[in-house]
Amino acid sequence: MGTTQLESVPEPKYWHLKTVLSEALDSEFSVGEILPNERDLAARFGVARATLRQALEQLELEGRLQRRRGVGTTVAPPRMGVAVGSEQHSWPGAAGDAWHPVDCTVAVPPPAVAGILETERNEQVHTVRRSRVTHGHPVAAELLYIPDFSVPDLSAIDAPSGAARARAVLRELQRLELEGQDRAVELGSARAEDAKELDRLPGAPVLVVTTRFFAEGRAAAVSVATYRADTCRLTFGDSGGVEIHHDPERRAS
């Protein structure tokens, strides 16, 4: 990997540098290999460290690189396939659901979620935390917000906390007739708690999938699922469902 001067390139320096680095990843590095430190890379390419960081951040966003605690910046493996949506609508926790219940608490939801659920200010809802693992790696974390009116008979269930409580809430939710659901996907940054669960650094790029579940003419539950942006590639089919597929053509050698 020789020195490349970028002074005469008309496009943004970091963007051209990203292309040069991407080619180097394909030809000179293997999956999991640690990149040289920023000072050495910046000197090699004749750019400022700020320019280098921009290029590295873009490559991380595209899934080419990973920043790992206590390790550094490494070459990322090919993205894994994870199904996010399907043509058939179903409640969370239904048969075939790939999510694993972790815990359930009662808390006031974020204002945006409260607005969707049309709950009163400071009204607490059941908050189910779930995780998703693919090929032995954590790929997503979810917070599922369920108001009392969606699970009216939950008080009779003896499951005070933890995964057992989460499963009980999901079973009770499935008593409702699901009328429909919709999803929205946006790019975000990992919060500290999500980053820890997903083995990422705080602020790392993530994909946030918000799903609204409708019953009895209103939003009966809201899911906010945070996916690792370096792991997942989203595609949209004719049905409007969201899926994440393998990307076999992108590999580091």
VMD Tcl script that draws the C-alpha trace (Angstrom):
set ca {
  {0.00 0.00 0.00}
  {2.00 2.96 -1.29}
  {1.74 6.64 -0.49}
  {-1.05 8.42 -2.37}
  {-1.17 12.23 -2.58}
  {-4.71 13.60 -2.83}
  {-4.05 17.32 -3.23}
  {-5.12 17.48 -6.89}
  {-8.29 15.37 -6.55}
  {-11.40 17.55 -7.21}
  {-13.79 15.45 -5.09}
  {-13.66 15.64 -1.27}
  {-10.38 14.22 -0.02}
  {-12.00 11.87 2.47}
  {-14.26 10.40 -0.21}
  {-11.37 9.62 -2.55}
  {-9.39 8.28 0.39}
  {-12.32 6.01 1.27}
  {-12.14 4.51 -2.23}
  {-8.38 3.98 -1.97}
  {-8.71 2.38 1.46}
  {-11.56 0.14 0.27}
  {-9.35 -1.18 -2.54}
  {-6.57 -1.82 -0.02}
  {-8.96 -3.74 2.23}
  {-9.81 -6.04 -0.69}
  {-6.21 -6.65 -1.74}
  {-4.05 -6.46 1.37}
  {-6.12 -7.22 4.45}
  {-8.10 -10.20 5.71}
  {-11.27 -10.29 7.79}
  {-10.54 -9.45 11.41}
  {-7.12 -7.94 10.70}
  {-6.28 -4.78 12.65}
  {-5.50 -1.66 10.61}
  {-2.42 0.46 11.34}
  {-2.98 3.35 13.71}
  {-4.36 6.66 12.47}
  {-1.04 8.48 12.56}
  {0.66 5.88 10.35}
  {-2.26 5.75 7.90}
  {-2.46 9.55 7.67}
  {1.28 9.78 6.94}
  {1.07 7.02 4.36}
  {-1.63 8.78 2.37}
  {-0.45 12.34 2.96}
  {-3.67 13.54 4.58}
  {-4.68 15.13 7.86}
  {-5.93 12.82 10.56}
  {-9.32 14.55 10.43}
  {-9.63 13.57 6.75}
  {-8.60 10.02 7.56}
  {-11.20 9.77 10.33}
  {-13.93 10.87 7.92}
  {-12.94 8.13 5.48}
  {-12.77 5.50 8.23}
  {-16.18 6.54 9.57}
  {-17.68 6.21 6.10}
  {-16.18 2.73 5.67}
  {-17.56 1.73 9.06}
  {-20.98 3.00 8.03}
  {-20.77 0.89 4.87}
  {-19.87 -2.21 6.89}
  {-16.28 -2.50 5.73}
  {-14.70 -1.74 9.09}
  {-15.48 -2.32 12.77}
  {-14.27 -0.40 15.79}
  {-13.85 -2.80 18.70}
  {-13.26 -1.96 22.34}
  {-9.69 -2.61 23.39}
  {-8.75 -3.84 19.92}
  {-8.89 -1.01 17.41}
  {-10.23 -0.78 13.87}
  {-10.55 -4.15 12.14}
  {-11.73 -5.41 8.75}
  {-15.39 -6.43 9.06}
  {-16.72 -9.82 7.95}
  {-19.42 -10.01 5.25}
  {-22.82 -8.90 6.49}
  {-25.05 -11.63 7.88}
  {-28.57 -12.37 6.69}
  {-31.31 -11.51 9.17}
  {-35.02 -11.38 8.26}
  {-36.60 -8.23 9.68}
  {-40.03 -8.37 8.08}
  {-42.29 -10.69 6.14}
  {-45.49 -10.54 4.16}
  {-47.43 -12.09 7.07}
  {-48.10 -9.78 10.00}
  {-47.82 -11.26 13.47}
  {-47.42 -10.13 17.06}
  {-43.97 -10.15 18.65}
  {-43.34 -13.49 20.32}
  {-45.46 -15.47 17.86}
  {-44.24 -18.79 16.48}
  {-41.09 -18.38 14.43}
  {-40.06 -15.13 16.09}
  {-36.24 -14.97 16.19}
  {-36.07 -12.53 19.13}
  {-35.17 -13.69 22.66}
  {-36.91 -12.06 25.66}
  {-34.44 -10.64 28.18}
  {-36.40 -8.56 30.68}
  {-39.57 -6.59 31.28}
  {-39.96 -3.41 33.31}
  {-42.65 -0.76 33.78}
  {-41.54 2.74 32.84}
  {-42.59 5.96 31.11}
  {-41.84 5.60 27.37}
  {-39.97 8.21 25.31}
  {-42.22 11.11 24.22}
  {-42.27 9.95 20.59}
  {-43.48 6.49 21.62}
  {-46.03 7.93 24.05}
  {-47.39 10.02 21.18}
  {-47.85 6.94 18.99}
  {-49.55 5.00 21.80}
  {-51.59 8.04 22.83}
  {-50.83 7.44 26.49}
  {-51.09 10.15 29.14}
  {-48.04 12.16 30.15}
  {-45.93 10.20 32.67}
  {-48.13 7.11 32.14}
  {-46.02 3.98 32.50}
  {-46.12 1.10 30.01}
  {-44.69 -2.40 29.94}
  {-41.24 -2.26 28.35}
  {-40.02 -5.62 27.06}
  {-36.34 -5.86 26.21}
  {-35.34 -8.47 23.65}
  {-32.15 -9.43 21.83}
  {-31.32 -11.08 18.54}
  {-28.29 -13.23 17.75}
  {-27.25 -14.56 14.35}
  {-24.41 -17.01 13.77}
  {-23.35 -16.51 17.39}
  {-23.07 -12.71 17.08}
  {-25.41 -10.06 18.56}
  {-27.03 -8.17 15.69}
  {-29.93 -6.28 17.26}
  {-31.51 -5.07 20.50}
  {-35.18 -4.20 20.87}
  {-37.40 -2.26 23.24}
  {-41.07 -3.19 22.88}
  {-43.53 -0.77 24.49}
  {-46.94 -2.18 25.46}
  {-49.56 -0.11 27.32}
  {-51.89 -1.56 29.96}
  {-54.93 -1.38 27.68}
  {-53.29 -3.93 25.34}
  {-52.75 -6.49 28.13}
  {-55.66 -5.93 30.55}
  {-55.48 -9.35 32.24}
  {-51.75 -9.29 32.93}
  {-52.21 -8.57 36.66}
  {-53.43 -12.12 37.16}
  {-50.14 -13.59 35.90}
  {-47.54 -14.50 38.52}
  {-44.32 -13.54 36.72}
  {-42.82 -10.56 38.57}
  {-39.75 -9.82 36.44}
  {-37.10 -10.99 33.99}
  {-37.55 -13.06 30.86}
  {-40.54 -14.90 32.36}
  {-42.40 -11.61 32.79}
  {-41.48 -10.61 29.24}
  {-42.88 -13.86 27.84}
  {-46.08 -13.43 29.87}
  {-46.62 -9.91 28.49}
  {-46.08 -11.15 24.92}
  {-48.51 -14.05 25.41}
  {-51.15 -11.69 26.74}
  {-50.59 -9.30 23.83}
  {-51.30 -12.10 21.36}
  {-54.87 -12.35 22.68}
  {-55.65 -9.22 20.69}
  {-56.58 -9.48 17.03}
  {-53.77 -7.86 15.04}
  {-55.25 -5.50 12.47}
  {-52.00 -4.43 10.81}
  {-48.52 -3.08 11.28}
  {-46.10 -0.68 9.61}
  {-42.37 0.03 9.80}
  {-40.00 2.94 9.45}
  {-36.22 2.63 9.09}
  {-33.68 5.35 9.84}
  {-29.97 5.69 10.45}
  {-28.93 6.47 14.01}
  {-26.11 6.33 16.54}
  {-25.79 3.65 19.20}
  {-26.72 4.75 22.70}
  {-24.46 3.57 25.51}
  {-26.78 0.73 26.59}
  {-27.38 -0.49 23.03}
  {-23.68 -0.26 22.20}
  {-22.81 -2.47 25.16}
  {-25.38 -5.10 24.21}
  {-24.32 -5.09 20.55}
  {-20.58 -5.07 21.31}
  {-20.13 -1.69 19.62}
  {-18.72 1.65 20.68}
  {-21.17 4.38 21.77}
  {-22.02 6.51 18.75}
  {-21.41 3.70 16.25}
  {-23.81 3.76 13.26}
  {-26.95 1.69 13.72}
  {-30.18 1.09 11.84}
  {-33.30 1.83 13.87}
  {-36.46 -0.02 12.79}
  {-39.63 1.30 14.43}
  {-42.71 -0.92 14.08}
  {-46.26 0.04 15.04}
  {-48.75 -2.76 15.77}
  {-52.45 -1.93 15.44}
  {-55.46 -3.50 17.19}
  {-58.95 -2.22 17.98}
  {-58.38 0.82 15.79}
  {-55.29 2.13 17.56}
  {-51.59 1.50 18.09}
  {-51.44 -1.36 20.59}
  {-47.65 -1.72 20.78}
  {-44.49 -0.09 19.44}
  {-41.19 -1.82 18.76}
  {-37.91 0.10 18.48}
  {-35.24 -2.32 17.23}
  {-31.62 -1.23 16.89}
  {-29.55 -3.16 14.34}
  {-25.79 -3.02 13.83}
  {-25.25 -1.04 10.63}
  {-22.01 -2.92 9.95}
  {-23.87 -6.23 10.09}
  {-27.14 -5.58 8.29}
  {-28.11 -4.67 4.76}
  {-31.76 -3.73 4.29}
  {-33.76 -4.38 1.13}
  {-37.42 -3.62 0.47}
  {-39.59 -6.10 -1.43}
  {-42.89 -5.60 -3.26}
  {-44.77 -6.52 -0.08}
  {-43.24 -3.64 1.85}
  {-41.53 -6.06 4.20}
  {-37.94 -5.44 5.23}
  {-35.31 -8.12 4.93}
  {-31.58 -8.30 5.57}
  {-29.57 -10.52 3.24}
  {-26.08 -11.90 2.89}
  {-23.78 -9.88 0.67}
  {-21.59 -12.63 -0.85}
  {-19.83 -10.36 -3.33}
  {-18.28 -8.12 -0.70}
  {-15.40 -9.91 0.98}
  {-11.96 -8.96 2.20}
  {-9.17 -11.26 1.10}
}
mol new
graphics top color blue
foreach p $ca { graphics top sphere $p radius 0.5 }
foreach p [lrange $ca 0 end-1] q [lrange $ca 1 end] { graphics top cylinder $p $q radius 0.2 }
display resetview
